[in-house]
Amino acid sequence: MKKAFVNGVEITGEAVGFELDRLVRFYMNHGMSMEEVKQNLPKLEEKALEQAIGAKLLLDRASELDMPVSAADVDAEVEKVVAQVGGEENYRKALEAQGVSEENFRRELEKGARVNKLVAQACSSVPEPTEEEVAAFYEAHKSEFVEPEQVLCQHILVKTAEDDMPEVKSAAFEKIRAIRERIVAGGDFAQEAKENSDCPSGAEGGSLGWFGRGMMVPEFDQAAFSMKKGDVSDIVTTQFGYHIIYKAGEKGGGEQTLVDVHDQIKDLLRHEARGRAMDQFVAELRENAKIEYR
């Protein structure tokens, strides 16, 4: 992918990757499948590069204006990060793993908070989507709002690798077979998962939560969706090893109502309107900057 420079400063791969991750998460939260993400990846990467350029321009402009950011503003950003990573302990571990001091991390969050204030200022005149606009969007895209079929499963994994010796694979198979026999005889699936599963989900009793078709490897996917609610699967072999699956629930797919997707549509329309305002604002910044592609 081409590199970009803003006023002689290179846009880093990390900055582009950050914007790409945000794009993918946003579109997947609004109905884009993983397959569609893969198909549109080149376009998404180009968009991510442009967004990274825009972010650099916004950061530079916010620094020029010295947008006020208080310690409380930074504290609020830290709290968001702590919540995202699952608590204070994980937050500290993440900083340590990345070799970043809390002082430097807070400094980066301060920059981000300053940019957020500039963005809020630039979008202050953007109106909220009306109910009529939300309803009109729903009617125009009704066929796209379909709830996919989903299942709720727990699983137990005994890992194997493709290059394992036959005796290692045999031992793994015997282990999963014995586990299944205990469960079928009345044993507790969640407890067996906690004690024996090689998957991190074992700590949660093997819970994988709700998932749709295509989200798991094919062998696992086929087994999970062909089972009846309440059943324990036969031994399922995948590239990761041997599994047994317990199907705790299922939801049939179907058309979603306006009530179901109202907030999702409103969020999308708000995002698009703010995006247009920011595009105009960033375009003005670009006119006064030197942007190079190499």
C-alpha positions in Angstrom: 0.0 0.0 0.0 1.3 3.5 -0.8 2.6 5.7 2.0 1.3 9.2 2.8 3.1 12.2 4.2 1.5 15.2 5.8 3.7 18.3 5.7 6.7 16.0 5.4 5.7 13.7 8.3 5.0 10.1 7.4 1.6 8.5 8.4 2.7 5.4 10.2 1.4 1.9 9.5 0.2 1.8 13.1 -2.0 4.9 12.5 -3.5 3.3 9.4 -4.1 0.0 11.2 -5.8 1.8 14.0 -8.2 3.5 11.5 -8.8 0.3 9.6 -9.7 -1.5 12.9 -12.2 1.2 13.7 -13.7 1.0 10.2 -14.1 -2.8 10.3 -15.6 -2.8 13.8 -18.1 0.0 12.8 -19.3 -1.7 9.6 -19.5 -5.1 11.2 -21.6 -3.6 14.0 -23.9 -2.2 11.3 -24.5 -5.4 9.4 -21.4 -6.1 7.2 -20.3 -9.7 7.3 -16.7 -10.9 7.6 -16.9 -12.1 4.0 -18.0 -8.6 2.9 -15.1 -7.1 4.9 -12.6 -9.3 3.1 -14.1 -8.5 -0.3 -14.0 -4.7 0.4 -10.6 -4.8 2.2 -8.7 -2.8 -0.5 -11.3 0.0 -0.4 -11.3 -0.1 3.4 -7.5 0.2 3.5 -7.6 3.2 1.2 -10.3 4.8 3.4 -8.3 4.0 6.5 -5.2 5.8 5.0 -7.3 8.9 4.2 -8.8 8.8 7.7 -5.3 8.6 9.2 -4.3 11.6 7.2 -7.4 13.4 8.5 -6.5 12.4 12.0 -3.0 13.8 11.6 -4.4 17.1 10.3 -6.9 17.3 13.1 -4.3 16.6 15.7 -2.0 19.3 14.3 -4.9 21.8 14.2 -6.0 21.0 17.7 -2.5 21.5 18.9 -2.3 24.9 17.1 -5.6 26.0 18.7 -4.5 24.6 22.1 -7.9 23.1 22.7 -8.4 23.0 26.5 -8.2 19.6 28.1 -8.5 19.1 31.8 -7.1 16.4 34.0 -10.8 15.2 34.5 -11.1 14.9 30.7 -8.0 12.6 30.6 -9.3 10.7 33.6 -12.5 10.0 31.7 -10.6 8.7 28.8 -8.5 6.4 31.0 -11.7 5.1 32.6 -13.0 4.2 29.1 -9.8 2.3 28.3 -9.9 0.5 31.7 -13.5 -0.6 31.0 -12.6 -1.8 27.5 -9.7 -4.0 28.6 -11.6 -5.5 31.5 -10.4 -3.7 34.6 -7.5 -1.9 36.3 -5.3 -5.0 36.5 -5.6 -5.7 32.8 -5.0 -2.0 32.0 -1.7 -2.1 34.0 -0.6 -5.3 32.3 -1.4 -3.9 28.9 0.8 -0.8 29.6 3.6 -3.0 30.8 3.3 -5.4 27.8 3.6 -2.4 25.4 6.4 -0.8 27.4 4.5 2.4 27.8 4.5 4.4 31.0 1.2 5.7 32.3 2.5 9.3 32.0 3.1 8.8 28.3 -0.1 7.0 27.8 -2.1 9.8 29.5 -0.2 12.3 27.3 -1.5 10.4 24.2 -5.0 10.3 25.6 -4.8 14.1 26.2 -4.0 14.6 22.5 -7.0 12.4 21.6 -9.2 14.3 23.9 -8.1 17.6 22.4 -9.0 16.2 18.9 -12.4 15.1 20.2 -13.1 18.6 21.4 -12.2 19.9 17.9 -14.4 17.3 16.3 -17.3 18.2 18.6 -16.8 21.8 17.7 -16.8 21.1 14.0 -19.9 18.9 14.2 -21.9 21.2 16.7 -24.3 22.4 14.0 -25.1 18.9 12.6 -28.7 18.1 13.5 -29.9 14.8 14.9 -31.5 12.4 12.4 -35.3 12.8 12.5 -37.8 10.0 13.0 -38.9 10.5 9.4 -35.4 10.0 8.1 -34.9 6.9 10.2 -38.2 5.4 8.9 -37.4 6.3 5.3 -34.0 4.6 5.6 -35.6 1.5 7.0 -38.1 1.3 4.2 -35.4 1.8 1.6 -33.2 -0.9 3.1 -35.7 -3.3 4.6 -34.4 -6.3 2.8 -31.0 -5.8 4.4 -32.3 -5.9 8.0 -32.5 -9.6 8.6 -31.6 -11.3 11.9 -29.3 -14.2 11.1 -29.9 -17.7 12.6 -27.8 -18.0 15.8 -26.9 -20.7 18.3 -25.7 -20.5 21.9 -23.1 -23.1 22.7 -20.5 -24.3 25.1 -17.5 -26.4 24.1 -14.6 -28.3 25.4 -11.4 -28.5 23.4 -8.5 -30.9 23.6 -5.8 -29.4 21.4 -3.8 -31.2 18.8 -1.5 -30.0 16.1 -1.2 -31.2 12.5 2.4 -32.3 13.1 1.7 -34.2 16.4 2.8 -37.8 16.5 0.0 -40.4 16.1 0.3 -41.4 19.8 -0.2 -37.8 20.9 -3.3 -37.5 18.8 -4.6 -40.8 20.1 -4.1 -39.7 23.7 -5.9 -36.5 23.0 -8.8 -38.4 21.4 -9.0 -40.8 24.4 -9.1 -37.8 26.7 -12.0 -36.1 24.9 -13.9 -39.4 24.6 -13.6 -39.9 28.3 -14.8 -36.4 29.0 -17.8 -36.9 26.7 -18.7 -40.2 28.4 -18.8 -38.5 31.8 -21.0 -35.7 30.5 -23.4 -38.1 28.8 -23.6 -40.1 32.0 -24.8 -37.0 33.8 -21.6 -35.0 34.4 -21.5 -31.2 34.5 -20.4 -29.8 31.2 -19.3 -26.4 32.6 -17.2 -28.1 35.3 -15.6 -30.4 32.8 -14.8 -27.4 30.6 -13.2 -25.5 33.5 -11.1 -28.5 34.4 -10.1 -29.9 31.0 -10.6 -27.5 28.1 -7.6 -26.2 26.3 -9.6 -23.2 25.1 -9.6 -19.9 27.0 -13.4 -20.2 27.1 -12.9 -23.1 29.6 -12.7 -20.5 32.4 -16.3 -19.5 31.6 -17.5 -23.1 31.5 -16.8 -23.4 27.8 -19.3 -20.6 26.9 -18.9 -19.2 23.3 -22.0 -17.0 23.6 -24.3 -16.5 20.7 -22.8 -16.8 17.2 -24.1 -17.0 13.6 -23.3 -19.2 10.6 -19.8 -18.8 9.3 -18.3 -17.4 12.5 -16.6 -20.7 13.4 -14.5 -23.1 11.4 -16.6 -25.2 9.0 -16.6 -28.5 10.9 -17.6 -26.8 14.2 -20.1 -24.6 12.4 -21.8 -27.6 10.7 -22.0 -29.5 14.0 -23.4 -26.6 16.1 -26.1 -25.8 13.6 -27.2 -29.4 12.9 -27.6 -30.2 16.6 -30.8 -30.0 18.6 -31.1 -27.7 21.6 -29.9 -29.5 24.7 -27.8 -32.1 22.8 -24.2 -32.9 23.4 -22.3 -33.5 20.1 -20.2 -36.4 19.0 -16.5 -35.7 18.9 -15.8 -32.9 16.4 -12.4 -32.7 14.7 -11.1 -29.3 13.5 -7.7 -27.8 12.8 -7.5 -27.0 16.5 -8.0 -30.5 17.9 -11.0 -32.4 19.3 -14.2 -30.7 20.5 -17.4 -31.7 22.1 -20.3 -29.1 22.0 -23.3 -28.5 24.1 -26.1 -26.5 22.4 -27.8 -24.4 25.0 -30.0 -22.3 22.7 -31.0 -21.3 19.2 -32.6 -18.4 17.5 -34.2 -18.6 14.0 -33.4 -15.8 11.6 -36.0 -13.4 10.2 -36.8 -9.9 9.1 -36.2 -7.2 11.7 -38.8 -4.5 12.5 -38.2 -0.8 12.6 -38.3 -1.0 16.4 -35.5 -3.7 16.3 -33.1 -1.6 14.3 -34.3 2.0 15.1 -31.2 2.9 17.3 -28.8 1.2 14.8 -30.2 3.2 11.9 -30.2 6.4 13.9 -26.6 5.8 14.9 -25.6 5.1 11.3 -27.4 8.3 10.0 -25.8 10.4 12.7 -22.4 8.9 11.9 -22.9 9.7 8.2 -24.0 13.3 8.8 -21.1 13.9 11.2 -18.8 12.3 8.6 -19.9 14.7 5.9 -19.3 17.6 8.2 -15.9 16.3 9.1 -15.1 15.6 5.5 -15.7 19.3 4.7 -13.7 20.4 7.7 -10.8 18.2 6.9 -10.9 19.2 3.2 -10.4 22.8 4.3 -7.4 21.7 6.4 -6.0 19.7 3.4 -6.1 22.8 1.2 -3.6 24.4 3.6 -1.4 21.3 4.0 1.1 19.5 1.8 -0.1 15.9 1.2 2.2 13.5 -0.6 1.8 9.9 -1.6 4.9 7.8 -2.4 
